[in-house]
Amino acid sequence: MPRPKSSRREARLRTQALGPQAVGLRLWEEVLRSAPAQLEKYVAAWTRDLSVASSALQGDIREGNQKRVPEAAAQLERLAEAIRRAPDQLEKHLVEGSAGLTSARTALEQKLREREEAAERKLQAATTELSRLVAEHQLLETERGKTARALREIHARFEAAFGNAPIGMALVDTEGHWLEVNDALCRITGYSRKKLKATTLAAITDPDYVDLDAEQKRDLLSGRIPSYNVEKRYRHARGYHLWVLVTVSLVRDEQEGPLYVISQVQDISERKELAERLEYLVDHDFLTALFNRRRFEQELAQEVQRASRYGHSGAVLLIDLDHFKDVNDAFGHKAGDDLLKGVAATLKQRVRQTDVLARVGGDEFAVLLPQTDAEQAEIVADGIVKTLHQHVVMLGDQSIRATASVGLVLFDGLSEAELLAYADLAMYEAKAAGRDRFTMYRPTRGRKERVSARLEEAERIRKALEEDRLLLEYQPILELKANKVQQYELLLRLPNDQGGEPFPPSSFLYVAERCGLIQGIDCWVAAKAIAMIAEQQRAGRRLVLHVNLSGKSIGDPKVTGFIEDALTRGEIDPSCLIFEVTETAAIANIEEAKAFAQHLRARGCQLALDDFGSGFGSFYYVKTLPFDYLKIDGDFIRGIAANTMDQLVVRAIVDIARGLGKKTIAEFVATEDTLRLVRQIGVDYAQGYHVGRPRPLLDVLPPA
């Protein structure tokens, strides 16, 4: 029965898959199938041959050819034997073919199993790898989705931060063209977004500042720096200029090439204005707008050097108002301030543009006259005296005539310190001669004697310092909330060689400052304070002391170094040491005062700004100077119980101090009413005769 086409096709496919062994096996199968038919053909052929042989034999017999009979008989016998053996041989061949076929089939089946197993293993491995790839693909798709969502979120956050930022932000290409700007930048510059993007960064920048950051920009583009800050002036849409702080950073592409710049723009006009104001106040008197003592001394030193180098002449005038204290006491400090401002305006009109006019003290003014000889200097001095004599100030319903005593000194090869000292001496001579006049210093015998007297006074101070004979008294400072005294201010006294009462600081510190002794005195007081704190600390008691420092000391690195060494040797709690610097001294040396305060605060000491409020520019400095205490000027405390304005000023100082984390101390608390009022306002500490007078140490503290 013929096999179906599908079976034959499957066999053919299997044959093609198995190769040469399958072909051989197939040939064996064909041989075995065709063997019976072939045998039948052989038997039929042999039968025909036998018949032919028999006929031939009969013919031969008939012909009588007896010789061929035996041969024919033998041939016939061999043929018969072959016919007899044919089935056995055929069976043998069939058996052998069947065995070969069985062996071939077994080998083929084994080969097929092996190949199927190998194919199964490959299929399983391929399936595993495919599953892994599918899982990885799914993971990548998941991560790609997360990344896409994250990128969308980041982009949305960036757009929100960019658009809603309180400072100006912009994307700018490397050529300076605006790519995108936010609303804040539009508000800062006054331009709409459309107009701003239609222009360039350089177009709104002051021409003097366009290339200000050219080098920084090159460093940014080259990768040497990641970002930079620069202050520039922009031109507002309304035409005026404003100061901005620009923070510039760079965004790069995948090949690290520059893509665009991110600019953050802050309007710092107010800060710059304040900085300029502070810089102005460093060199100027807040009340009169004249140069202050610091700037005057700088100008004097430079002019003395020029005069020495080029042989120029010059002169210095020292002007002290007569009876100014009486005006303050009778009419109040506001009247005194009005008088000072009026005098300053008058003096401005009397000096040349090349002259240097300054307010160098409470009621003292100084004038530097470059390239001026004696005659010219006397004319100027006389003119100032006469002009001030004619200057009348109305204080309420009373008129006050301002007069002044003027000291004049010529350069004549003198140093700036000598010029100020001799001008001061000449000014006091003018006062002694009746005031309302000028006196020129000339090195006569009498004047030399007076200078010698001043030098003798300085020598007396120096000797007391060297012999450790200076005196200290302790004035208590009351903590109002706890109502107890834990702090004291050290007050210096100079012993009286005649055995009388010691001299207060006001009688000798001026000479000490003029003669260069004040730094040594400040170091002596600081050393004594540290030693006393250490002594009490060893006895188990905490003592907090306030030490006053002069303006010259806070700018002297030797004083700072001395204090640090003393702190190290004393091994005290540095917070027990509070250094006081007057506001006037701090303003005159603001950078030195700031550095001094930062340096000692880093060591753990505390700082107090004394006479706070006396300069009327105090609130400009309170953020700049790192002080812990504000000692409110006594002028606001003395009459606070009856003066509403003083109460308002003190309350404002307290509120600001609290906001900045600073403590306040009220000086000159002389009555119970004053103490009650400052406590009510919120002042932290009180000091004055009502709290306690200055006394020697043994009267204040028990022996250690």
C-alpha positions as CSV (number, residue, x, y, z in Angstrom):
1,M,0.0,0.0,0.0
2,P,1.5,3.3,-1.1
3,R,2.4,5.7,1.8
4,P,0.6,9.0,2.0
5,K,2.3,12.0,0.6
6,S,2.6,13.6,4.0
7,S,4.5,10.5,5.3
8,R,6.8,10.6,2.3
9,R,7.3,14.3,2.7
10,E,8.1,13.8,6.4
11,A,10.5,11.0,5.5
12,R,12.2,13.2,2.9
13,L,12.5,16.0,5.4
14,R,13.9,13.7,7.9
15,T,16.3,12.2,5.3
16,Q,17.5,15.7,4.4
17,A,18.0,16.4,8.1
18,L,19.9,13.2,8.8
19,G,22.4,13.3,5.9
20,P,24.4,10.4,4.4
21,Q,23.5,7.8,7.0
22,A,19.8,8.2,6.2
23,V,20.5,7.8,2.5
24,G,22.4,4.4,3.1
25,L,19.6,3.2,5.3
26,R,17.1,4.0,2.6
27,L,19.1,2.1,0.0
28,W,19.1,-1.0,2.3
29,E,15.3,-0.7,2.7
30,E,14.9,-0.6,-1.1
31,V,17.1,-3.6,-1.6
32,L,15.2,-5.6,0.9
33,R,11.8,-4.7,-0.6
34,S,13.0,-5.6,-4.1
35,A,14.8,-9.0,-3.1
36,P,11.7,-11.3,-3.5
37,A,10.8,-10.0,-6.9
38,Q,14.4,-10.2,-8.0
39,L,14.6,-13.8,-6.8
40,E,11.5,-14.6,-8.8
41,K,13.2,-13.1,-11.8
42,Y,16.3,-15.2,-11.2
43,V,14.2,-18.4,-10.9
44,A,12.3,-17.7,-14.0
45,A,15.5,-17.0,-15.9
46,W,17.0,-20.2,-14.5
47,T,13.9,-22.1,-15.6
48,R,14.1,-20.7,-19.1
49,D,17.8,-21.6,-19.2
50,L,17.0,-25.2,-18.0
51,S,14.3,-25.5,-20.7
52,V,16.7,-24.2,-23.3
53,A,19.4,-26.5,-22.1
54,S,17.0,-29.5,-22.1
55,S,15.9,-28.7,-25.7
56,A,19.5,-28.3,-26.7
57,L,20.4,-31.5,-25.1
58,Q,17.6,-33.3,-26.9
59,G,18.8,-31.7,-30.1
60,D,22.2,-32.7,-29.4
61,I,21.0,-36.2,-28.6
62,R,19.0,-36.3,-31.7
63,E,22.0,-35.1,-33.6
64,G,23.9,-37.8,-31.9
65,N,26.4,-35.6,-30.4
66,Q,27.2,-37.7,-27.4
67,K,30.2,-35.6,-26.3
68,R,28.1,-32.7,-25.1
69,V,25.7,-34.8,-22.9
70,P,28.1,-35.0,-20.0
71,E,28.9,-31.3,-20.1
72,A,25.2,-30.5,-20.3
73,A,24.5,-32.8,-17.5
74,A,27.2,-31.3,-15.3
75,Q,26.0,-27.8,-16.1
76,L,22.5,-28.8,-15.3
77,E,23.6,-30.2,-12.0
78,R,25.4,-27.1,-11.1
79,L,22.4,-25.1,-12.0
80,A,20.2,-27.3,-9.9
81,E,22.6,-26.9,-7.0
82,A,22.6,-23.2,-7.4
83,I,18.8,-23.2,-7.3
84,R,18.8,-25.3,-4.2
85,R,21.2,-23.0,-2.4
86,A,19.5,-19.8,-3.6
87,P,16.9,-19.6,-0.8
88,D,19.6,-20.1,1.9
89,Q,21.8,-17.5,0.5
90,L,18.9,-15.1,0.0
91,E,17.8,-15.7,3.6
92,K,21.5,-15.1,4.7
93,H,21.5,-11.9,2.8
94,L,18.2,-10.9,4.2
95,V,19.3,-11.7,7.8
96,E,22.5,-9.8,7.3
97,G,20.6,-6.9,5.7
98,S,18.1,-7.0,8.5
99,A,20.9,-6.9,11.1
100,G,22.6,-4.1,9.3
101,L,19.3,-2.3,9.0
102,T,18.6,-2.8,12.7
103,S,22.1,-1.6,13.7
104,A,21.8,1.3,11.3
105,R,18.3,2.1,12.6
106,T,19.6,1.9,16.2
107,A,22.5,4.2,15.4
108,L,20.3,6.5,13.5
109,E,17.8,6.6,16.4
110,Q,20.6,7.3,18.9
111,K,21.9,10.0,16.6
112,L,18.4,11.4,16.3
113,R,18.0,11.4,20.1
114,E,21.3,13.1,20.6
115,R,20.4,15.7,18.0
116,E,17.0,16.2,19.4
117,E,18.5,16.5,22.9
118,A,21.1,19.0,21.6
119,A,18.4,20.8,19.7
120,E,16.3,20.8,22.9
121,R,19.2,22.2,24.9
122,K,19.8,24.9,22.3
123,L,16.1,25.6,22.2
124,Q,16.0,25.8,26.0
125,A,19.1,28.1,26.1
126,A,17.6,30.2,23.3
127,T,14.3,30.4,25.2
128,T,16.2,31.4,28.4
129,E,18.2,34.0,26.5
130,L,15.1,35.3,24.8
131,S,13.3,35.5,28.2
132,R,16.3,37.4,29.6
133,L,16.4,39.8,26.6
134,V,12.6,40.3,26.9
135,A,13.0,41.0,30.6
136,E,15.8,43.4,29.9
137,H,13.8,45.1,27.2
138,Q,10.8,45.4,29.6
139,L,13.2,46.8,32.3
140,L,14.7,49.2,29.8
141,E,11.2,50.3,28.7
142,T,10.2,50.8,32.4
143,E,13.4,52.7,33.1
144,R,12.9,54.7,29.9
145,G,9.4,55.5,31.1
146,K,10.7,56.5,34.5
147,T,13.5,58.6,33.0
148,A,11.1,60.3,30.6
149,R,8.7,61.1,33.5
150,A,11.7,62.3,35.6
151,L,12.9,64.5,32.8
152,R,9.4,65.9,32.3
153,E,9.2,66.6,36.1
154,I,12.7,68.1,36.1
155,H,11.8,70.2,33.1
156,A,8.5,71.3,34.7
157,R,10.3,72.1,38.0
158,F,13.0,74.0,36.1
159,E,10.4,76.0,34.2
160,A,8.5,76.7,37.4
161,A,11.7,77.7,39.3
162,F,12.9,79.7,36.3
163,G,9.7,81.5,35.7
164,N,8.8,82.1,39.4
165,A,12.3,82.8,40.8
166,P,12.4,86.0,42.9
167,I,15.7,87.0,41.2
168,G,16.2,87.6,37.5
169,M,17.1,84.6,35.4
170,A,18.0,84.2,31.8
171,L,19.3,81.7,29.3
172,V,21.9,83.5,27.0
173,D,23.8,82.1,24.1
174,T,27.6,82.4,24.0
175,E,27.3,85.5,21.8
176,G,25.2,87.3,24.4
177,H,21.7,87.0,22.8
178,W,18.8,86.4,25.2
179,L,17.2,82.9,24.7
180,E,14.8,83.1,27.5
181,V,14.1,85.5,30.4
182,N,11.8,85.3,33.5
183,D,9.4,87.9,34.9
184,A,11.8,89.0,37.7
185,L,14.4,90.0,35.1
186,C,11.8,92.0,33.2
187,R,10.9,93.8,36.5
188,I,14.5,94.5,37.3
189,T,15.4,95.9,33.9
190,G,12.0,97.5,33.1
191,Y,11.8,95.7,29.7
192,S,9.0,93.4,28.5
193,R,10.0,89.8,27.7
194,K,9.5,90.5,24.0
195,K,11.7,93.6,24.0
196,L,14.3,92.1,26.1
197,K,14.7,89.0,23.9
198,A,14.9,91.2,20.9
199,T,18.0,92.9,22.2
200,T,21.4,91.6,23.6
201,L,23.0,91.5,27.0
202,A,25.6,94.1,25.9
203,A,22.8,96.5,24.8
204,I,21.5,97.0,28.3
205,T,24.9,97.0,30.0
206,D,26.7,100.2,30.8
207,P,29.5,100.4,28.2
208,D,32.1,100.7,30.9
209,Y,31.1,97.3,32.2
210,V,30.5,95.3,29.0
211,D,33.9,93.6,29.0
212,L,34.4,93.7,32.7
213,D,34.1,89.9,32.9
214,A,35.7,89.0,29.5
215,E,38.6,87.0,31.1
216,Q,36.2,85.2,33.5
217,K,34.0,84.3,30.6
218,R,36.9,82.8,28.7
219,D,37.8,80.8,31.7
220,L,34.2,79.6,32.0
221,L,34.0,78.5,28.3
222,S,37.3,76.7,28.5
223,G,36.2,74.8,31.6
224,R,38.8,76.3,33.9
225,I,36.1,77.6,36.2
226,P,32.5,76.2,36.8
227,S,30.9,79.7,37.4
228,Y,31.7,83.2,38.5
229,N,30.1,86.3,40.0
230,V,30.4,89.9,38.7
231,E,28.9,93.2,39.6
232,K,27.7,95.3,36.7
233,R,25.6,98.3,35.9
234,Y,22.6,97.8,33.7
235,R,20.7,100.5,31.9
236,H,17.0,100.5,33.0
237,A,14.3,100.9,30.3
238,R,13.5,104.3,31.9
239,G,17.1,105.4,31.3
240,Y,18.6,105.3,34.7
241,H,21.4,102.9,35.8
242,L,21.1,100.2,38.4
243,W,23.6,97.8,40.0
244,V,23.2,94.1,39.6
245,L,25.1,91.0,40.8
246,V,25.3,88.5,38.0
247,T,26.0,84.8,38.7
248,V,27.1,83.1,35.5
249,S,27.3,79.3,34.8
250,L,27.5,77.2,31.7
251,V,25.4,74.4,30.3
252,R,27.3,72.0,28.0
253,D,26.1,69.5,25.4
254,E,26.8,65.7,25.3
255,Q,30.2,66.4,23.7
256,E,31.1,68.9,26.5
257,G,30.8,71.8,24.1
258,P,29.3,75.1,25.4
259,L,25.5,75.1,24.8
260,Y,24.2,78.2,26.6
261,V,24.8,80.3,29.7
262,I,22.5,80.6,32.7
263,S,22.6,84.1,34.3
264,Q,21.1,84.8,37.7
265,V,20.6,88.6,38.2
266,Q,20.0,90.3,41.5
267,D,19.3,94.0,41.9
268,I,21.9,95.2,44.4
269,S,21.4,98.9,43.9
270,E,20.2,99.4,47.5
271,R,23.1,97.4,48.9
272,K,25.6,99.3,46.7
273,E,24.1,102.6,47.8
274,L,24.4,101.5,51.5
275,A,28.0,100.4,50.9
276,E,28.8,103.7,49.3
277,R,27.1,105.5,52.1
278,L,29.2,103.5,54.6
279,E,32.4,104.1,52.7
280,Y,31.5,107.8,52.7
281,L,30.9,107.7,56.5
282,V,34.2,106.0,57.1
283,D,35.9,109.3,56.0
284,H,33.2,111.8,56.8
285,D,31.5,113.2,59.9
286,F,27.8,112.2,59.8
287,L,26.5,115.4,61.4
288,T,28.4,118.0,59.3
289,A,29.4,116.0,56.2
290,L,32.9,117.2,56.6
291,F,36.0,114.9,56.7
292,N,36.5,113.2,60.0
293,R,39.7,113.0,62.0
294,R,40.8,109.8,60.4
295,R,40.6,111.3,56.9
296,F,42.2,114.6,58.0
297,E,45.2,112.8,59.5
298,Q,45.6,110.8,56.2
299,E,45.5,114.0,54.1
300,L,47.9,115.7,56.5
301,A,50.4,112.9,56.4
302,Q,50.4,112.9,52.5
303,E,50.8,116.7,52.4
304,V,53.7,116.6,54.9
305,Q,55.4,114.1,52.6
306,R,54.8,116.2,49.5
307,A,56.1,119.3,51.3
308,S,59.2,117.5,52.4
309,R,59.9,116.1,49.0
310,Y,59.3,119.3,46.9
311,G,60.1,122.0,49.5
312,H,56.5,123.3,49.8
313,S,55.2,125.3,52.7
314,G,52.0,124.6,54.5
315,A,50.0,125.3,57.7
316,V,47.5,123.6,60.0
317,L,44.6,125.4,61.8
318,L,42.9,123.9,64.9
319,I,39.6,125.5,65.7
320,D,37.8,125.0,69.0
321,L,34.4,126.5,69.6
322,D,34.2,128.7,72.8
323,H,31.7,127.8,75.5
324,F,30.2,125.0,73.4
325,K,29.5,122.9,76.5
326,D,27.4,125.7,77.9
327,V,25.3,125.7,74.8
328,N,24.7,121.9,75.2
329,D,23.9,122.2,78.8
330,A,21.5,125.2,78.4
331,F,19.7,124.3,75.2
332,G,20.2,120.6,74.7
333,H,22.2,118.5,72.3
334,K,20.0,119.2,69.3
335,A,20.8,122.9,69.7
336,G,24.4,122.0,69.9
337,D,24.2,119.9,66.7
338,D,22.5,122.8,64.9
339,L,25.3,125.1,66.0
340,L,27.9,122.6,64.8
341,K,26.2,122.3,61.4
342,G,26.0,126.1,61.1
343,V,29.7,126.5,61.9
344,A,30.7,123.8,59.4
345,A,28.7,125.6,56.6
346,T,30.4,128.9,57.5
347,L,33.9,127.3,57.5
348,K,33.2,125.7,54.0
349,Q,32.7,129.2,52.6
350,R,35.9,130.5,54.1
351,V,38.4,127.9,52.9
352,R,39.7,127.2,49.4
353,Q,38.9,124.2,47.3
354,T,42.4,123.0,47.7
355,D,42.2,123.2,51.5
356,V,41.1,120.3,53.7
357,L,38.4,121.0,56.2
358,A,37.4,118.4,58.9
359,R,35.6,118.0,62.1
360,V,38.2,116.3,64.4
361,G,36.3,116.3,67.7
362,G,33.1,117.1,69.4
363,D,33.5,120.9,69.0
364,E,36.9,120.9,67.2
365,F,37.5,121.6,63.5
366,A,40.8,121.5,61.6
367,V,42.0,123.1,58.3
368,L,45.0,121.9,56.3
369,L,46.4,124.8,54.1
370,P,48.7,123.3,51.4
371,Q,51.4,125.5,49.9
372,T,50.6,128.4,52.3
373,D,53.2,130.7,53.9
374,A,52.9,132.4,57.3
375,E,51.2,135.6,56.0
376,Q,48.6,133.7,54.0
377,A,47.9,131.4,57.0
378,E,47.4,134.3,59.4
379,I,45.0,135.9,56.9
380,V,42.9,132.7,56.7
381,A,43.0,132.2,60.5
382,D,42.0,135.8,61.2
383,G,39.2,135.6,58.6
384,I,37.8,132.5,60.2
385,V,37.8,134.1,63.7
386,K,36.0,137.2,62.4
387,T,33.5,135.3,60.3
388,L,32.5,133.0,63.2
389,H,32.2,136.0,65.5
390,Q,29.6,137.4,63.2
391,H,27.8,134.0,62.9
392,V,24.6,134.2,65.0
393,V,22.4,131.1,65.6
394,M,18.8,131.4,66.8
395,L,18.0,128.8,69.5
396,G,14.4,129.2,70.3
397,D,13.8,132.8,71.1
398,Q,17.5,133.4,71.9
399,S,20.4,134.3,69.6
400,I,23.8,132.7,70.2
401,R,27.0,134.2,68.8
402,A,29.5,131.5,68.0
403,T,33.1,132.3,68.7
404,A,36.2,130.2,68.4
405,S,39.8,129.9,69.5
406,V,42.2,129.0,66.7
407,G,45.7,127.5,66.9
408,L,48.0,128.0,63.9
409,V,51.2,126.2,63.1
410,L,53.4,126.2,60.0
411,F,55.0,123.0,58.6
412,D,58.6,124.1,59.1
413,G,59.8,120.5,58.8
414,L,57.6,119.2,61.6
415,S,55.9,115.7,61.5
416,E,52.2,115.4,61.3
417,A,52.0,114.4,65.0
418,E,54.1,117.5,66.0
419,L,51.9,119.7,63.9
420,L,48.8,118.5,65.6
421,A,50.4,118.8,69.0
422,Y,51.7,122.4,68.5
423,A,48.4,123.5,66.8
424,D,46.6,122.1,69.9
425,L,49.0,124.0,72.2
426,A,48.5,127.3,70.2
427,M,44.7,126.8,70.4
428,Y,44.8,126.5,74.2
429,E,47.0,129.7,74.3
430,A,44.3,131.5,72.3
431,K,41.7,130.4,74.9
432,A,44.0,131.4,77.7
433,A,44.4,134.9,76.1
434,G,40.7,135.5,76.2
435,R,39.2,133.3,73.4
436,D,37.7,134.6,70.1
437,R,41.1,134.9,68.5
438,F,43.9,132.9,66.8
439,T,47.5,132.3,68.0
440,M,50.4,131.1,65.9
441,Y,52.9,128.7,67.4
442,R,56.4,130.0,67.3
443,P,59.3,128.2,69.0
444,T,60.0,130.9,71.6
445,R,61.3,130.2,75.1
446,G,57.8,130.4,76.7
447,R,56.2,128.2,74.1
448,K,59.0,125.7,74.5
449,E,58.4,125.7,78.2
450,R,54.7,125.0,77.6
451,V,55.6,122.3,75.2
452,S,58.1,121.0,77.8
453,A,55.2,121.1,80.3
454,R,53.1,118.9,78.0
455,L,56.1,116.6,77.6
456,E,56.6,116.5,81.3
457,E,53.0,115.4,81.7
458,A,53.5,112.7,79.2
459,E,56.6,111.6,81.0
460,R,54.6,111.4,84.3
461,I,52.1,109.1,82.6
462,R,54.9,107.0,81.1
463,K,56.6,106.7,84.4
464,A,53.4,105.6,86.2
465,L,52.8,103.1,83.5
466,E,56.3,101.7,83.7
467,E,56.3,101.6,87.5
468,D,52.9,99.8,87.5
469,R,51.3,102.7,89.6
470,L,48.2,103.3,87.4
471,L,45.0,102.7,89.4
472,L,41.9,100.9,88.5
473,E,38.4,101.3,89.9
474,Y,35.4,99.0,89.3
475,Q,31.9,100.2,88.5
476,P,29.1,97.7,88.7
477,I,26.8,96.9,85.8
478,L,23.3,95.6,86.9
479,E,21.5,92.9,84.9
480,L,18.0,94.2,85.0
481,K,16.1,91.0,84.5
482,A,17.9,89.0,87.2
483,N,18.4,92.2,89.3
484,K,22.0,91.3,90.2
485,V,25.5,92.5,89.4
486,Q,27.9,90.1,87.6
487,Q,29.8,92.6,85.4
488,Y,32.0,95.5,86.2
489,E,33.6,98.2,84.0
490,L,37.3,99.0,84.7
491,L,37.9,102.8,85.0
492,L,41.5,104.1,84.8
493,R,43.0,106.6,87.2
494,L,46.4,108.4,87.3
495,P,47.9,108.8,90.8
496,N,48.5,112.3,92.0
497,D,52.1,112.8,92.9
498,Q,51.1,115.5,95.3
499,G,49.1,113.1,97.4
500,G,45.6,114.4,96.3
501,E,42.8,112.6,94.6
502,P,43.8,110.5,91.5
503,F,43.2,112.1,88.1
504,P,40.3,110.9,86.0
505,P,40.9,109.7,82.4
506,S,39.6,113.0,80.9
507,S,42.6,114.8,82.4
508,F,45.4,112.7,81.0
509,L,44.2,110.4,78.2
510,Y,44.3,113.2,75.6
511,V,48.0,113.7,76.3
512,A,48.5,110.0,76.3
513,E,46.9,109.7,72.9
514,R,48.9,112.6,71.4
515,C,52.2,111.3,72.8
516,G,51.7,107.7,71.7
517,L,51.2,106.2,75.2
518,I,47.6,105.1,74.9
519,Q,48.4,101.6,73.4
520,G,50.7,100.8,76.3
521,I,48.0,101.9,78.8
522,D,45.4,99.8,77.0
523,C,47.6,96.7,77.1
524,W,48.3,97.3,80.9
525,V,44.6,97.5,81.7
526,A,43.9,94.4,79.6
527,A,46.6,92.4,81.4
528,K,45.3,93.5,84.8
529,A,41.8,92.5,83.8
530,I,42.9,89.0,82.6
531,A,44.9,88.5,85.8
532,M,42.0,89.5,88.0
533,I,39.5,87.2,86.1
534,A,42.0,84.3,86.4
535,E,42.4,84.9,90.2
536,Q,38.6,84.9,90.8
537,Q,38.3,81.9,88.5
538,R,40.7,79.9,90.6
539,A,38.7,80.8,93.7
540,G,35.6,79.4,92.0
541,R,34.0,82.7,91.2
542,R,33.0,84.1,87.8
543,L,34.0,87.7,87.2
544,V,33.1,89.6,84.0
545,L,35.1,92.8,83.3
546,H,34.6,95.5,80.6
547,V,37.9,97.0,79.3
548,N,37.9,100.3,77.3
549,L,40.2,100.5,74.3
550,S,41.1,103.6,72.3
551,G,40.7,104.0,68.6
552,K,44.5,103.8,68.1
553,S,44.6,100.4,69.9
554,I,42.0,98.7,67.8
555,G,44.0,99.4,64.7
556,D,47.3,98.3,66.2
557,P,48.2,94.6,65.6
558,K,50.7,94.7,68.4
559,V,47.8,95.4,70.9
560,T,45.8,92.5,69.5
561,G,48.9,90.2,69.7
562,F,49.5,91.2,73.3
563,I,45.9,90.5,74.3
564,E,46.0,87.1,72.7
565,D,49.2,86.2,74.5
566,A,47.8,87.3,77.8
567,L,44.7,85.2,77.2
568,T,46.8,82.2,76.5
569,R,48.9,82.7,79.6
570,G,46.0,83.5,81.9
571,E,43.9,80.4,80.8
572,I,40.6,82.2,81.5
573,D,37.2,81.8,80.1
574,P,37.5,84.5,77.3
575,S,33.8,85.3,77.4
576,C,34.5,86.9,80.8
577,L,36.4,89.7,79.0
578,I,34.4,92.4,77.2
579,F,36.2,95.0,75.2
580,E,34.5,98.4,74.8
581,V,35.2,100.6,71.8
582,T,33.5,104.0,71.4
583,E,31.3,104.4,68.4
584,T,33.4,107.5,67.3
585,A,36.6,105.4,67.4
586,A,34.9,102.5,65.5
587,I,33.5,104.7,62.8
588,A,36.9,106.5,62.4
589,N,38.6,103.2,62.0
590,I,35.7,101.0,60.7
591,E,37.7,98.4,58.9
592,E,40.2,98.1,61.7
593,A,37.4,97.9,64.2
594,K,35.6,95.2,62.2
595,A,38.8,93.1,61.9
596,F,39.7,93.7,65.6
597,A,36.2,92.6,66.7
598,Q,36.2,89.5,64.5
599,H,39.6,88.5,65.6
600,L,38.9,88.7,69.4
601,R,35.4,87.2,69.0
602,A,37.1,84.2,67.3
603,R,39.1,83.8,70.5
604,G,35.9,83.8,72.6
605,C,36.0,87.4,73.9
606,Q,33.0,89.7,73.7
607,L,32.7,93.3,72.3
608,A,30.7,96.3,73.3
609,L,30.1,99.4,71.2
610,D,30.3,102.3,73.6
611,D,28.4,105.7,73.3
612,F,26.0,104.1,70.8
613,G,23.8,106.7,69.2
614,S,26.2,109.6,69.6
615,G,27.1,109.8,65.9
616,F,23.5,109.7,64.6
617,G,24.8,107.2,62.0
618,S,24.8,104.3,64.4
619,F,22.2,102.3,62.6
620,Y,24.3,102.2,59.5
621,Y,27.1,100.4,61.4
622,V,25.1,98.1,63.7
623,K,24.9,95.4,61.0
624,T,28.5,95.9,59.9
625,L,30.4,95.7,63.2
626,P,30.2,92.3,65.0
627,F,29.6,93.6,68.5
628,D,27.7,91.8,71.3
629,Y,26.6,94.8,73.4
630,L,25.4,98.2,72.6
631,K,26.1,100.8,75.3
632,I,23.5,103.5,74.8
633,D,25.0,107.0,74.8
634,G,24.4,108.7,78.2
635,D,22.9,111.7,76.5
636,F,19.8,109.7,75.8
637,I,19.6,108.3,79.3
638,R,20.3,111.3,81.6
639,G,16.9,113.0,80.9
640,I,15.0,110.0,79.6
641,A,12.4,110.2,82.4
642,A,11.2,113.6,81.2
643,N,12.1,113.5,77.5
644,T,9.7,111.6,75.1
645,M,12.2,111.8,72.2
646,D,14.9,110.1,74.3
647,Q,12.5,107.4,75.2
648,L,11.7,106.8,71.5
649,V,15.3,106.7,70.5
650,V,16.2,104.2,73.3
651,R,13.2,102.0,72.5
652,A,14.3,101.9,68.9
653,I,17.8,101.0,69.8
654,V,16.5,98.2,72.1
655,D,14.2,96.8,69.4
656,I,17.0,96.8,66.8
657,A,19.5,95.2,69.2
658,R,17.0,92.4,70.0
659,G,16.4,91.7,66.4
660,L,20.1,91.4,65.8
661,G,20.7,89.2,68.9
662,K,22.6,91.9,70.8
663,K,22.3,93.1,74.4
664,T,21.9,96.7,75.5
665,I,23.4,98.7,78.4
666,A,22.1,102.0,79.6
667,E,24.9,104.3,80.9
668,F,24.5,107.3,83.3
669,V,21.6,105.8,85.2
670,A,21.5,108.3,88.1
671,T,17.9,108.0,89.5
672,E,15.4,105.4,90.5
673,D,13.0,106.8,87.9
674,T,15.6,106.4,85.1
675,L,16.3,102.8,86.3
676,R,12.6,101.9,86.3
677,L,12.0,103.4,82.8
678,V,15.0,101.7,81.1
679,R,13.9,98.4,82.7
680,Q,10.3,99.0,81.4
681,I,11.6,99.8,77.9
682,G,13.5,96.5,77.8
683,V,17.1,97.5,78.3
684,D,19.2,94.5,79.5
685,Y,21.7,96.2,81.7
686,A,22.1,99.4,83.7
687,Q,25.2,101.3,84.8
688,G,25.5,104.6,86.6
689,Y,25.8,106.2,90.1
690,H,22.4,105.0,91.1
691,V,23.5,101.4,90.5
692,G,26.9,102.0,92.0
693,R,29.9,104.4,92.0
694,P,33.4,103.3,90.9
695,R,35.3,101.8,93.8
696,P,38.6,100.0,94.4
697,L,38.6,96.3,93.9
698,L,38.8,95.4,97.6
699,D,35.6,97.3,98.2
700,V,33.8,95.4,95.4
701,L,35.0,91.8,95.7
702,P,36.2,89.6,98.5
703,P,39.9,88.5,98.4
704,A,40.5,85.4,96.3
